[in-house]
Amino acid sequence: MVNFGKVLMSDQLEEWKEYYINYKMMKKKVKQYVQQTQDGGSNHEQVLKEFSRMLDDQIEKVVLFLLKQQGHLASRIEKLGQQRAVLMEHSDISQVSQVREAYRQVGLDLVKLLRFVDMNATGIRKILKKFDKRFGYRFTDYYISTRANHPYSQLQPIFKQVGIVAVAGALTRNLASLQDHQGSFMSIYDHPSITLKDPIIEQINNSVQKLTHSTTFLQFLGQHALIIPEDVQASSEDLVDDQSYHFMSLMLNLVNTFLYMVNTYIIVPTADDYSVSLGAAATVCGVIIGSMAVAQVFSSVYFSAWSNRSYFRPLVFSSIMLFSGNLLYALAYDLNSLTVLILGRLLCGLGSARAVNRRYISDCVPLKMRLKASAGFVSASALGMACGPALAGLLQTEFKIYAVTFNQNTLPGWIMCLAWVGNLIWVWISFKEPDHFAKENAVNAQSSDSGHGRNDNLEGGLAQPLLTEAKERQGENADNNENDPKESHKAATSIAAAYRLLTPSVKVQLLIYFMLKFAMEILLSESSVVTTFYFNWSTSTVAIFLAVLGLTVLPVNVIVGSYITNLFQDRQILVASEIMVLIGIASSFHFGSSYCVAQYVVSALITFVFAEVLEGVNLSLLSRVMSSRLSRGTYNGGLLSTEAGTLARVAADMTITAAGYLGQSQLLNATLLPSLVICVASIAATFGTYNTLY
């Protein structure tokens, strides 16, 4: 694997050679520092000071050259702007082409400068990570915290790119205004729906998008789904071309996501009534709801492994299992069997293909569509979460066909049976297996005689895995592990191996994810029992309440993704959201003799909304701090987060059932107490790792 030092040497522009960071020299210095400290010639404090001074000098060299080049580009754009003003004043259309080509030349130079900044920013990140690894010291935390927020910060021009992005905006606006050959001089701001085909504008946009790492709404949703990595790959690195992309297959994955979420939440308003009708306590609804999550703990693993070889077969299997599970769920009423009911929900959980849905988007959708597809994944999940309870509220009827009962308890099962049969037929007819699986099978067939097995092809990168930052992270591993590169690229082969790769920062983020899923599951699963006991709500009222909660997901993500993340750091939003979740949980407790609807609804909204905010920011940070070895293979970061969330749901549902033995009057406080304790623990752990969250 080619290391970053060689990539930097081969990709740098000859005329700017002296202005790049001297990565090779700094790498040698790090080795010298290690040797000196081992020999006792230098102490850690002296090494830190020398390394800081050296890195400051290198960054200053880059920044001063960057400012100088920005000034040159701004001056050229200003002169071209004067020429453009003259053209507009005299309507001299004949000169438009000449001015446009001049703008394009500036654009090409801007792309070169953006690439220059990108290479140096990558080098700075890598040398800091190398220093941390060699010394076992979190120097990166100290260096960034002391430099990034300083009023004279030289890191800001490189990692925030305020100046260079402003130059890019000026160039793009002026070049776009000359796009029309008829001389109408349309502005991109006046006609935002117009798609500009200029290749220079596309190159600039791609370069800026890759460089800035700004969290737009679509990127926020993608990171929320744990699909889009922090460092979006450039289009030249994209492994999926437009010809191999199959839109209908993407739609089928989104439909699978939507239906599964509907299937999860459609029973919540009636689960307590169903358990009572079968002779069990109302709080057994926790077991009924949670059994689906129990099975999902295991299904996530085999679906993640299965998606290394196929997408079609897992989706077919998912539809069959969910049809079977819902059929048993619906028949349990007439069979008068709680066992059959729970078995049906277990089968539904075994059909959870969300790992496949995520993986398909990251593997098989072109980069330029991946952000939108990721947003579609989160939107489908949110819509399903809202539609499930809403649909349950509409099924308030009862009738029989022969000996089969159709009522508010069984109709959710029958409706979902029909939905999964339709989905199965649609998948069978319309789904297209990605091209890289066909190529992989051909390679396997050719290499079988020479002893090369399937695992070499799968783990070697024929399928781009979930949470990939493929080329950059592979290069980073090769650079950091010259002595044993094969071992450094090896993906985790078990949950235990993956766990050993978790740093304290990652463990804290997984704890936060566990906490928010636990709190949300407690709120949703016990809502029917609690509201019936305290407020005598009907099933329809509970369904409306849950649907309203579900409908808040997308607006919250719009606000956070489009505005909040542009004003505050992710770690600041993380802490604030945790505190608000804590406030929501604390305000939900029942104190005194009365408990009003307003207290319950407001506290539930605070808890749910800020848990949603927390989830998006938490997964965004998780994608940054997780080891690159967890970015591929079966036991990847996406699987770990899914398992953490699923275990939280299982624990929450079991807590509801266990608390039911104390009586319904004690259920609310008994289930909120664990949520409160876990939330406090997660806040304390967050402050302990706060400086590592960048």
C-alpha positions as CSV (number, residue, x, y, z in Angstrom):
1,M,0.0,0.0,0.0
2,V,1.4,3.4,-1.0
3,N,2.0,5.6,2.1
4,F,1.0,9.2,2.3
5,G,4.6,10.5,2.1
6,K,4.9,9.0,-1.4
7,V,1.5,10.3,-2.4
8,L,2.4,13.8,-1.3
9,M,5.7,13.7,-3.3
10,S,4.0,12.4,-6.4
11,D,0.9,14.7,-6.3
12,Q,2.5,18.0,-5.4
13,L,2.9,20.7,-8.0
14,E,6.5,21.3,-9.0
15,E,6.3,25.1,-9.0
16,W,4.8,25.0,-5.4
17,K,7.1,22.3,-4.1
18,E,8.8,24.4,-1.5
19,Y,5.5,25.5,0.1
20,Y,4.1,22.1,1.0
21,I,4.7,20.8,4.5
22,N,7.8,18.7,4.8
23,Y,6.1,15.5,5.8
24,K,9.2,13.3,5.2
25,M,11.3,15.5,7.5
26,M,8.7,15.5,10.2
27,K,8.3,11.8,10.0
28,K,12.0,11.3,10.5
29,K,11.9,13.8,13.4
30,V,9.2,11.8,15.1
31,K,11.4,8.7,14.8
32,Q,14.3,10.6,16.2
33,Y,12.2,11.8,19.2
34,V,11.2,8.3,20.0
35,Q,14.8,7.1,19.9
36,Q,15.9,10.0,22.0
37,T,13.3,9.5,24.7
38,Q,14.1,5.8,24.8
39,D,17.8,6.5,25.2
40,G,17.1,9.1,27.8
41,G,18.5,12.0,25.8
42,S,15.3,14.0,25.8
43,N,12.3,14.2,28.1
44,H,8.7,14.3,26.9
45,E,8.3,18.0,27.7
46,Q,11.3,18.9,25.5
47,V,10.0,16.7,22.7
48,L,6.6,18.3,22.8
49,K,8.0,21.8,22.6
50,E,10.3,21.0,19.7
51,F,7.6,19.2,17.8
52,S,5.1,22.0,18.4
53,R,7.6,24.6,17.2
54,M,8.4,22.6,14.1
55,L,4.7,22.0,13.2
56,D,4.0,25.7,13.8
57,D,6.7,26.6,11.3
58,Q,5.4,24.2,8.7
59,I,1.8,25.4,9.1
60,E,2.9,29.1,8.9
61,K,4.7,28.4,5.6
62,V,1.6,26.8,4.1
63,V,-0.7,29.6,5.4
64,L,1.4,32.5,4.2
65,F,1.6,31.0,0.7
66,L,-2.1,30.3,0.7
67,L,-2.9,33.9,1.6
68,K,-0.6,35.1,-1.1
69,Q,-2.3,32.9,-3.7
70,Q,-5.7,33.9,-2.6
71,G,-4.7,37.5,-3.1
72,H,-3.6,36.8,-6.6
73,L,-6.8,35.0,-7.5
74,A,-8.9,37.7,-5.9
75,S,-7.0,40.3,-7.9
76,R,-7.6,38.5,-11.2
77,I,-11.3,38.0,-10.4
78,E,-11.6,41.7,-9.6
79,K,-10.1,42.7,-13.0
80,L,-12.3,40.2,-14.8
81,G,-15.3,41.7,-12.9
82,Q,-14.5,45.1,-14.3
83,Q,-14.4,43.6,-17.8
84,R,-17.7,41.8,-17.3
85,A,-19.3,45.1,-16.1
86,V,-18.2,46.8,-19.3
87,L,-19.7,43.9,-21.4
88,M,-23.0,44.2,-19.5
89,E,-23.0,48.0,-20.0
90,H,-22.4,47.8,-23.7
91,S,-24.2,44.4,-24.3
92,D,-21.1,43.2,-26.1
93,I,-22.0,39.5,-26.4
94,S,-19.1,38.8,-28.7
95,Q,-16.6,39.2,-25.9
96,V,-18.5,37.0,-23.4
97,S,-16.7,33.8,-24.5
98,Q,-13.3,35.3,-24.0
99,V,-14.1,36.6,-20.5
100,R,-15.7,33.3,-19.6
101,E,-12.5,31.4,-20.7
102,A,-10.5,33.8,-18.5
103,Y,-12.7,33.0,-15.5
104,R,-12.3,29.3,-16.2
105,Q,-8.5,29.6,-16.2
106,V,-8.8,31.3,-12.8
107,G,-11.1,28.4,-11.8
108,L,-8.4,25.8,-12.8
109,D,-5.9,27.7,-10.7
110,L,-8.4,27.7,-7.8
111,V,-8.8,24.0,-8.0
112,K,-5.0,23.6,-7.9
113,L,-5.0,25.7,-4.7
114,L,-7.8,23.7,-3.2
115,R,-5.9,20.5,-3.8
116,F,-2.8,22.2,-2.3
117,V,-4.7,23.0,0.9
118,D,-6.3,19.5,1.0
119,M,-2.9,17.7,0.7
120,N,-1.4,19.9,3.5
121,A,-4.4,19.5,5.8
122,T,-4.2,15.7,5.3
123,G,-0.5,15.8,6.1
124,I,-1.1,17.8,9.3
125,R,-3.7,15.3,10.5
126,K,-1.5,12.3,9.7
127,I,1.6,13.6,11.3
128,L,-0.3,14.4,14.5
129,K,-1.9,10.9,14.5
130,K,1.6,9.4,13.9
131,F,3.0,11.4,16.9
132,D,0.2,10.3,19.1
133,K,0.6,6.6,18.1
134,R,4.4,6.5,18.6
135,F,4.3,8.3,22.0
136,G,1.0,7.0,23.3
137,Y,0.1,10.6,24.1
138,R,-2.9,12.6,23.0
139,F,-0.8,15.5,21.7
140,T,-3.4,16.2,19.0
141,D,-5.9,17.2,21.6
142,Y,-3.5,19.7,23.1
143,Y,-2.2,21.1,19.8
144,I,-5.6,21.6,18.3
145,S,-7.3,23.1,21.4
146,T,-4.4,25.6,21.8
147,R,-4.2,26.6,18.2
148,A,-7.6,26.3,16.6
149,N,-9.4,28.8,19.0
150,H,-6.5,31.3,19.4
151,P,-7.3,34.8,18.0
152,Y,-4.2,34.5,15.8
153,S,-4.9,30.9,14.8
154,Q,-3.1,29.7,11.7
155,L,-5.1,26.5,11.6
156,Q,-8.3,28.3,10.7
157,P,-7.3,29.2,7.1
158,I,-6.4,25.5,6.5
159,F,-9.2,23.7,8.3
160,K,-12.0,26.3,8.0
161,Q,-11.0,27.8,4.6
162,V,-13.1,30.9,5.1
163,G,-11.0,33.0,2.7
164,I,-10.6,30.4,-0.1
165,V,-14.2,29.4,0.0
166,A,-15.1,33.1,-0.4
167,V,-12.9,33.2,-3.5
168,A,-14.6,30.1,-4.8
169,G,-18.0,31.7,-4.3
170,A,-17.0,34.9,-6.2
171,L,-15.6,32.9,-9.1
172,T,-18.6,30.6,-9.3
173,R,-21.1,33.4,-9.2
174,N,-19.3,35.4,-11.9
175,L,-18.7,32.4,-14.2
176,A,-22.3,31.3,-13.8
177,S,-23.6,34.7,-14.8
178,L,-21.9,34.3,-18.2
179,Q,-23.1,30.8,-18.7
180,D,-26.0,31.8,-21.0
181,H,-24.8,32.2,-24.6
182,Q,-27.7,34.6,-25.4
183,G,-26.3,37.2,-23.1
184,S,-29.1,37.4,-20.5
185,F,-26.4,37.3,-17.7
186,M,-28.6,35.3,-15.4
187,S,-27.6,35.0,-11.8
188,I,-27.5,31.7,-9.9
189,Y,-29.2,33.4,-7.0
190,D,-32.1,34.5,-9.2
191,H,-32.5,31.1,-10.8
192,P,-31.5,28.5,-8.3
193,S,-33.3,25.7,-10.2
194,I,-31.0,26.1,-13.2
195,T,-28.4,23.3,-13.4
196,L,-25.0,24.6,-14.5
197,K,-23.0,22.2,-16.6
198,D,-19.7,24.0,-16.6
199,P,-17.0,21.5,-15.8
200,I,-14.9,24.1,-14.0
201,I,-17.8,24.9,-11.6
202,E,-18.3,21.2,-11.0
203,Q,-14.6,20.7,-10.2
204,I,-14.7,23.7,-7.8
205,N,-17.8,22.4,-6.1
206,N,-16.4,18.9,-5.7
207,S,-13.1,20.3,-4.4
208,V,-14.7,22.6,-1.9
209,Q,-17.1,19.9,-0.7
210,K,-14.2,17.5,-0.1
211,L,-12.1,20.1,1.6
212,T,-14.4,22.0,3.9
213,H,-16.1,19.0,5.7
214,S,-19.0,21.3,6.4
215,T,-22.0,19.5,7.8
216,T,-24.8,20.3,5.4
217,F,-28.2,19.0,5.9
218,L,-27.7,16.0,3.6
219,Q,-24.3,15.2,5.1
220,F,-25.8,15.5,8.6
221,L,-28.5,12.9,7.6
222,G,-25.9,10.7,6.0
223,Q,-23.8,10.7,9.1
224,H,-27.0,10.2,11.2
225,A,-27.4,7.0,9.2
226,L,-23.7,6.2,9.7
227,I,-23.4,6.0,5.9
228,I,-21.5,9.1,4.9
229,P,-18.0,9.4,6.4
230,E,-16.7,12.7,7.6
231,D,-14.2,13.0,4.7
232,V,-16.3,12.7,1.5
233,Q,-14.3,11.1,-1.3
234,A,-13.7,13.0,-4.4
235,S,-15.6,11.9,-7.5
236,S,-12.4,10.6,-9.0
237,E,-12.2,8.1,-6.1
238,D,-15.7,7.0,-6.4
239,L,-15.9,3.2,-7.1
240,V,-19.5,3.3,-8.5
241,D,-20.1,4.8,-11.9
242,D,-23.4,6.0,-13.2
243,Q,-23.8,3.1,-15.6
244,S,-23.7,0.5,-12.8
245,Y,-26.1,2.5,-10.6
246,H,-29.7,1.0,-10.4
247,F,-32.3,3.5,-9.1
248,M,-35.0,0.9,-8.6
249,S,-32.7,-1.2,-6.4
250,L,-32.0,1.8,-4.3
251,M,-35.8,2.5,-4.0
252,L,-36.4,-1.1,-2.9
253,N,-33.8,-0.7,-0.1
254,L,-35.5,2.5,1.1
255,V,-38.9,0.8,0.9
256,N,-37.5,-2.1,3.0
257,T,-36.3,0.5,5.6
258,F,-39.7,2.2,5.6
259,L,-41.7,-1.0,6.0
260,Y,-39.4,-2.3,8.8
261,M,-39.9,0.9,10.8
262,V,-43.6,0.8,10.3
263,N,-43.5,-2.9,11.4
264,T,-41.6,-2.0,14.5
265,Y,-43.9,0.8,15.7
266,I,-47.3,-0.2,14.4
267,I,-47.9,-2.5,17.4
268,V,-46.8,0.0,20.1
269,P,-50.3,1.6,20.7
270,T,-52.0,-1.8,21.1
271,A,-49.3,-4.1,22.5
272,D,-50.5,-3.7,26.1
273,D,-54.1,-4.4,25.1
274,Y,-53.0,-7.5,23.1
275,S,-51.1,-8.9,26.0
276,V,-54.1,-8.4,28.3
277,S,-56.4,-10.2,25.8
278,L,-54.1,-13.2,26.0
279,G,-54.2,-13.3,29.8
280,A,-51.0,-11.5,30.6
281,A,-50.3,-8.2,32.4
282,A,-50.3,-5.0,30.4
283,T,-46.6,-4.4,31.1
284,V,-45.8,-7.6,29.2
285,C,-46.0,-5.3,26.2
286,G,-42.3,-4.7,27.0
287,V,-41.5,-8.3,26.1
288,I,-43.7,-8.2,23.0
289,I,-42.1,-5.0,21.7
290,G,-38.6,-5.9,22.8
291,S,-38.5,-9.5,21.4
292,M,-38.1,-8.0,17.9
293,A,-35.0,-6.1,19.1
294,V,-33.6,-9.3,20.8
295,A,-33.7,-11.1,17.4
296,Q,-32.2,-8.0,15.7
297,V,-29.0,-8.4,17.9
298,F,-28.3,-11.6,16.0
299,S,-29.7,-10.7,12.6
300,S,-27.5,-7.6,12.3
301,V,-24.4,-9.8,12.4
302,Y,-25.5,-12.3,9.7
303,F,-27.0,-9.7,7.5
304,S,-23.8,-7.6,7.7
305,A,-21.8,-10.7,6.7
306,W,-24.3,-11.6,4.0
307,S,-24.0,-8.2,2.4
308,N,-20.4,-9.0,1.5
309,R,-21.7,-11.5,-1.1
310,S,-25.2,-10.4,-2.1
311,Y,-27.9,-7.8,-1.6
312,F,-30.7,-9.6,-3.5
313,R,-30.8,-12.7,-1.3
314,P,-30.8,-10.9,2.0
315,L,-33.7,-8.7,0.9
316,V,-35.7,-11.7,-0.2
317,F,-35.0,-13.5,3.0
318,S,-35.9,-10.4,5.0
319,S,-39.3,-10.2,3.3
320,I,-40.0,-13.9,3.9
321,M,-39.1,-13.7,7.6
322,L,-41.2,-10.6,8.2
323,F,-44.2,-12.0,6.4
324,S,-43.9,-15.2,8.6
325,G,-43.5,-13.2,11.8
326,N,-46.4,-10.9,11.1
327,L,-48.6,-13.9,10.2
328,L,-47.9,-15.6,13.6
329,Y,-48.5,-12.3,15.3
330,A,-51.9,-12.0,13.7
331,L,-52.9,-15.6,14.4
332,A,-51.8,-15.5,18.0
333,Y,-55.1,-13.9,19.0
334,D,-57.3,-16.8,17.7
335,L,-54.8,-19.3,19.0
336,N,-54.8,-17.6,22.4
337,S,-51.1,-18.0,22.7
338,L,-48.7,-15.5,24.0
339,T,-45.9,-17.8,22.9
340,V,-46.9,-17.6,19.3
341,L,-47.2,-13.8,19.6
342,I,-43.7,-13.5,20.9
343,L,-42.4,-16.0,18.4
344,G,-43.9,-13.9,15.6
345,R,-42.1,-10.8,16.8
346,L,-38.8,-12.8,17.1
347,L,-39.1,-13.8,13.4
348,C,-39.7,-10.2,12.5
349,G,-36.5,-9.2,14.2
350,L,-34.6,-11.9,12.4
351,G,-35.7,-10.2,9.2
352,S,-34.2,-6.9,10.0
353,A,-32.1,-5.9,6.9
354,R,-31.2,-2.4,7.9
355,A,-27.5,-3.3,7.8
356,V,-28.0,-4.4,4.2
357,N,-29.9,-1.2,3.4
358,R,-27.1,1.0,4.8
359,R,-24.4,-1.1,3.1
360,Y,-26.1,-0.9,-0.3
361,I,-26.1,2.9,-0.2
362,S,-22.4,3.2,0.7
363,D,-21.4,0.5,-1.8
364,C,-23.7,0.8,-4.8
365,V,-24.8,4.5,-5.1
366,P,-22.5,7.0,-6.9
367,L,-20.9,9.6,-4.7
368,K,-22.9,12.5,-6.2
369,M,-26.2,10.7,-5.3
370,R,-25.0,9.2,-2.0
371,L,-25.8,12.2,0.1
372,K,-29.4,12.3,-1.2
373,A,-29.7,8.5,-0.8
374,S,-28.5,8.8,2.8
375,A,-31.0,11.5,3.5
376,G,-33.6,9.2,1.9
377,F,-32.6,6.4,4.3
378,V,-33.1,8.6,7.4
379,S,-36.3,10.1,6.0
380,A,-37.7,6.6,5.2
381,S,-36.9,5.6,8.8
382,A,-38.5,8.7,10.3
383,L,-41.6,8.4,8.1
384,G,-42.0,4.8,9.0
385,M,-41.7,5.6,12.7
386,A,-44.5,8.2,12.3
387,C,-46.7,6.1,10.0
388,G,-46.6,2.9,12.2
389,P,-48.6,4.4,15.2
390,A,-50.7,6.5,12.9
391,L,-51.8,3.4,10.9
392,A,-52.5,1.6,14.1
393,G,-54.9,4.4,15.1
394,L,-56.9,3.9,11.9
395,L,-57.4,0.2,12.6
396,Q,-60.0,0.6,15.3
397,T,-62.5,-2.0,14.0
398,E,-63.4,-5.6,14.6
399,F,-64.9,-8.3,12.3
400,K,-64.4,-12.0,11.5
401,I,-63.9,-13.9,8.3
402,Y,-64.7,-17.6,9.0
403,A,-62.8,-18.3,12.3
404,V,-60.2,-15.6,11.9
405,T,-60.5,-12.4,14.0
406,F,-59.6,-9.0,12.6
407,N,-59.4,-6.3,15.3
408,Q,-57.1,-3.5,16.5
409,N,-54.7,-6.1,17.9
410,T,-54.4,-8.5,14.8
411,L,-54.9,-6.0,11.9
412,P,-51.4,-4.6,12.3
413,G,-50.1,-8.1,11.6
414,W,-52.4,-8.7,8.7
415,I,-51.6,-5.4,7.1
416,M,-47.9,-5.9,7.4
417,C,-48.3,-9.5,5.9
418,L,-49.8,-8.0,2.8
419,A,-47.1,-5.2,2.7
420,W,-44.2,-7.7,2.9
421,V,-45.7,-10.0,0.2
422,G,-46.0,-7.0,-2.1
423,N,-42.4,-6.1,-1.3
424,L,-41.2,-9.6,-1.9
425,I,-42.8,-9.6,-5.4
426,W,-41.3,-6.2,-6.2
427,V,-37.8,-7.2,-5.1
428,W,-38.0,-10.5,-7.1
429,I,-39.1,-8.7,-10.3
430,S,-37.1,-5.4,-10.1
431,F,-34.0,-5.8,-8.0
432,K,-30.7,-5.9,-9.8
433,E,-27.6,-7.3,-8.1
434,P,-24.7,-4.8,-8.3
435,D,-22.1,-5.3,-11.0
436,H,-19.2,-5.8,-8.6
437,F,-20.7,-9.0,-7.3
438,A,-20.8,-10.4,-10.8
439,K,-17.1,-9.4,-11.3
440,E,-16.2,-10.9,-7.9
441,N,-17.8,-14.2,-8.8
442,A,-15.8,-14.3,-12.1
443,V,-12.6,-13.5,-10.3
444,N,-13.3,-16.2,-7.7
445,A,-14.0,-18.8,-10.5
446,Q,-10.7,-17.9,-12.2
447,S,-8.6,-18.0,-9.0
448,S,-10.1,-21.1,-7.4
449,D,-7.5,-23.4,-9.0
450,S,-4.6,-21.3,-7.7
451,G,-5.9,-21.4,-4.1
452,H,-7.2,-17.9,-3.7
453,G,-10.3,-18.0,-1.6
454,R,-13.4,-15.8,-1.5
455,N,-12.3,-13.9,1.6
456,D,-9.3,-12.4,-0.2
457,N,-11.7,-10.8,-2.7
458,L,-14.2,-9.7,-0.2
459,E,-11.8,-8.2,2.3
460,G,-9.6,-6.8,-0.5
461,G,-12.1,-4.1,-1.3
462,L,-14.3,-5.3,-4.2
463,A,-17.2,-4.0,-2.1
464,Q,-16.7,-0.6,-0.5
465,P,-17.8,-1.1,3.1
466,L,-19.9,0.9,5.5
467,L,-18.2,4.0,7.1
468,T,-15.4,4.0,4.4
469,E,-12.8,6.7,4.0
470,A,-11.1,4.2,1.8
471,K,-8.1,5.7,0.2
472,E,-7.2,8.2,2.9
473,R,-7.6,5.7,5.7
474,Q,-5.8,2.9,3.9
475,G,-2.9,5.3,3.1
476,E,-2.9,6.3,6.8
477,N,-2.6,2.8,8.0
478,A,0.1,2.0,5.5
479,D,2.0,5.1,6.6
480,N,1.6,4.3,10.3
481,N,2.5,0.6,10.1
482,E,5.5,0.2,7.8
483,N,6.7,-2.9,9.6
484,D,3.5,-4.9,9.3
485,P,1.2,-3.4,6.7
486,K,-0.9,-6.5,6.3
487,E,-1.8,-6.6,9.9
488,S,-2.7,-2.9,9.9
489,H,-5.2,-3.4,7.2
490,K,-6.8,-6.5,8.6
491,A,-10.5,-6.0,9.5
492,A,-11.9,-7.2,12.8
493,T,-13.0,-10.8,12.5
494,S,-15.2,-10.9,15.6
495,I,-17.1,-8.7,18.0
496,A,-14.4,-9.3,20.6
497,A,-11.7,-8.2,18.1
498,A,-13.7,-5.1,17.1
499,Y,-14.1,-4.3,20.8
500,R,-10.3,-4.3,21.3
501,L,-10.0,-1.6,18.7
502,L,-12.3,0.8,20.6
503,T,-10.6,3.8,22.1
504,P,-12.1,5.6,25.1
505,S,-13.6,8.2,22.8
506,V,-15.4,5.5,20.8
507,K,-16.6,3.7,23.9
508,V,-18.1,7.0,25.3
509,Q,-19.9,7.6,22.0
510,L,-21.3,4.1,22.0
511,L,-22.4,4.7,25.6
512,I,-24.2,7.9,24.5
513,Y,-25.8,6.0,21.7
514,F,-26.9,3.3,24.2
515,M,-28.3,5.9,26.5
516,L,-30.4,7.8,23.9
517,K,-31.8,4.6,22.5
518,F,-32.7,3.4,26.0
519,A,-34.4,6.6,26.9
520,M,-36.4,6.7,23.6
521,E,-37.4,3.1,23.9
522,I,-38.7,3.6,27.4
523,L,-40.7,6.6,26.3
524,L,-42.2,5.0,23.3
525,S,-42.8,1.4,24.6
526,E,-44.5,2.4,27.9
527,S,-46.5,5.3,26.4
528,S,-49.7,3.2,26.0
529,V,-49.6,1.8,29.5
530,V,-48.7,5.1,31.2
531,T,-51.2,7.3,29.3
532,T,-54.0,4.8,29.9
533,F,-53.2,4.6,33.6
534,Y,-52.8,8.4,34.2
535,F,-55.0,10.0,31.6
536,N,-57.3,7.2,30.3
537,W,-56.2,7.8,26.7
538,S,-57.7,5.7,24.0
539,T,-55.6,3.7,21.5
540,S,-56.3,6.4,18.8
541,T,-55.0,9.2,21.1
542,V,-51.9,7.2,21.9
543,A,-51.4,6.6,18.2
544,I,-51.7,10.3,17.4
545,F,-49.2,11.2,20.2
546,L,-46.6,8.7,18.9
547,A,-47.1,9.8,15.3
548,V,-46.6,13.4,16.3
549,L,-43.3,12.5,18.0
550,G,-42.2,10.6,14.8
551,L,-43.0,13.6,12.6
552,T,-40.6,15.8,14.6
553,V,-37.6,13.8,13.3
554,L,-37.2,15.4,9.9
555,P,-37.8,19.1,11.0
556,V,-35.3,18.6,13.8
557,N,-32.7,17.3,11.4
558,V,-33.3,20.2,9.0
559,I,-32.8,22.7,11.8
560,V,-29.7,21.0,13.2
561,G,-28.2,20.0,9.9
562,S,-28.7,23.3,8.1
563,Y,-28.2,25.8,10.9
564,I,-27.1,24.6,14.4
565,T,-24.0,22.7,13.1
566,N,-22.9,25.9,11.3
567,L,-22.9,27.9,14.6
568,F,-21.5,25.4,17.1
569,Q,-19.0,22.5,17.2
570,D,-20.4,19.0,17.2
571,R,-19.1,18.3,20.7
572,Q,-20.8,21.5,22.0
573,I,-24.1,20.3,20.5
574,L,-23.5,16.9,21.9
575,V,-23.1,18.1,25.5
576,A,-26.0,20.5,25.3
577,S,-28.3,17.7,23.9
578,E,-27.3,15.3,26.6
579,I,-28.2,17.9,29.3
580,M,-31.5,18.6,27.6
581,V,-32.3,14.9,27.5
582,L,-31.4,14.7,31.2
583,I,-33.8,17.6,31.8
584,G,-36.5,15.9,29.8
585,I,-36.1,12.6,31.8
586,A,-36.0,14.4,35.1
587,S,-39.2,16.4,34.4
588,S,-41.0,13.2,33.4
589,F,-41.0,11.8,37.0
590,H,-44.3,11.6,38.9
591,F,-44.0,13.6,42.1
592,G,-47.0,14.4,44.4
593,S,-50.6,13.3,44.1
594,S,-51.3,14.4,40.5
595,Y,-49.7,14.0,37.1
596,C,-51.0,16.2,34.3
597,V,-51.0,15.7,30.6
598,A,-49.0,18.9,30.0
599,Q,-46.1,17.7,32.1
600,Y,-46.0,14.3,30.4
601,V,-46.3,15.7,26.8
602,V,-43.8,18.5,27.3
603,S,-41.2,16.3,29.0
604,A,-41.7,13.6,26.4
605,L,-41.2,16.1,23.6
606,I,-38.0,17.4,25.2
607,T,-36.6,13.9,25.7
608,F,-37.5,12.7,22.2
609,V,-36.5,15.8,20.2
610,F,-33.1,16.2,21.9
611,A,-32.4,12.5,21.7
612,E,-32.9,12.8,18.0
613,V,-30.5,15.8,17.9
614,L,-28.1,13.8,20.0
615,E,-28.2,10.8,17.7
616,G,-27.2,12.7,14.6
617,V,-24.3,14.5,16.3
618,N,-23.2,11.3,18.2
619,L,-23.0,9.2,15.0
620,S,-21.2,12.0,13.2
621,L,-18.5,12.2,15.9
622,L,-18.4,8.4,16.0
623,S,-17.5,8.2,12.4
624,R,-14.5,10.5,13.1
625,V,-13.0,8.9,16.2
626,M,-13.4,5.2,15.1
627,S,-10.4,3.2,14.0
628,S,-10.1,2.7,10.2
629,R,-9.9,-1.0,10.8
630,L,-13.6,-0.8,11.8
631,S,-14.4,0.8,8.5
632,R,-14.6,-2.5,6.6
633,G,-15.5,-6.2,7.0
634,T,-18.4,-7.7,8.7
635,Y,-17.7,-6.4,12.2
636,N,-17.6,-2.8,11.2
637,G,-18.5,0.5,13.0
638,G,-22.0,0.5,11.7
639,L,-22.6,-3.0,13.1
640,L,-21.2,-2.0,16.5
641,S,-23.5,1.1,16.8
642,T,-26.5,-1.0,15.6
643,E,-25.7,-3.6,18.3
644,A,-25.4,-0.9,21.0
645,G,-28.7,0.6,20.0
646,T,-30.4,-2.8,19.7
647,L,-29.1,-3.9,23.1
648,A,-30.4,-0.6,24.6
649,R,-33.9,-1.3,23.2
650,V,-33.8,-4.8,24.6
651,A,-32.7,-3.6,28.0
652,A,-35.4,-0.9,28.0
653,D,-38.2,-3.3,27.1
654,M,-37.1,-5.8,29.7
655,T,-37.0,-2.9,32.3
656,I,-40.6,-2.1,31.5
657,T,-41.7,-5.7,32.0
658,A,-39.7,-6.1,35.2
659,A,-41.0,-2.7,36.6
660,G,-44.5,-4.0,35.9
661,Y,-44.3,-6.3,38.9
662,L,-44.2,-3.1,41.1
663,G,-47.6,-2.1,39.8
664,Q,-48.6,0.4,37.2
665,S,-48.6,3.2,39.7
666,Q,-44.8,2.7,40.1
667,L,-44.0,1.9,36.5
668,L,-43.2,5.4,35.3
669,N,-40.7,6.3,38.0
670,A,-39.2,2.8,38.1
671,T,-38.4,2.9,34.3
672,L,-37.2,6.5,34.3
673,L,-34.6,6.0,37.1
674,P,-32.3,3.8,35.0
675,S,-32.6,6.3,32.1
676,L,-31.6,9.1,34.5
677,V,-28.6,7.2,35.9
678,I,-27.3,6.2,32.4
679,C,-27.7,9.8,31.1
680,V,-25.7,11.2,34.0
681,A,-23.0,8.6,33.5
682,S,-22.8,9.5,29.7
683,I,-22.5,13.2,30.5
684,A,-19.7,12.5,32.9
685,A,-17.9,10.3,30.4
686,T,-18.4,13.0,27.7
687,F,-16.6,15.6,29.8
688,G,-13.8,13.1,30.4
689,T,-13.2,12.7,26.6
690,Y,-14.3,16.2,25.5
691,N,-10.9,17.3,24.2
692,T,-10.7,14.2,21.9
693,L,-13.9,15.0,20.0
694,Y,-12.9,17.0,16.9
